[in-house]
Amino acid sequence: MNMIWGITMAAIGLLMFIWGTTKSQFFVYALLVARARLLWGDGVHRFFQVTGLIIAVLGVLWAAGVIWK
């Protein structure tokens, strides 16, 4: 079960990173950006890039069984 959730978590992190890099206009990302812009201002896309990478790495580690066994 850890592998399924880890892969899902890694995929979501990768999506966040891609959307942050391309400054996507996808509806879900636009909603997330609107909320995060209140705190992060113009650095909101960089925030999603960094957090996306962190979530992706944690997802891979979870799927591999390194963390959260």
HELIX and SHEET records of a PDB file:
HELIX    1   1 ASN A    2  THR A   22  1                                  21    
HELIX    2   2 PHE A   27  TRP A   40  1                                  14    
HELIX    3   3 GLY A   41  GLY A   43  5                                   3    
HELIX    4   4 VAL A   44  ALA A   64  1                                  21    
END                                                                             
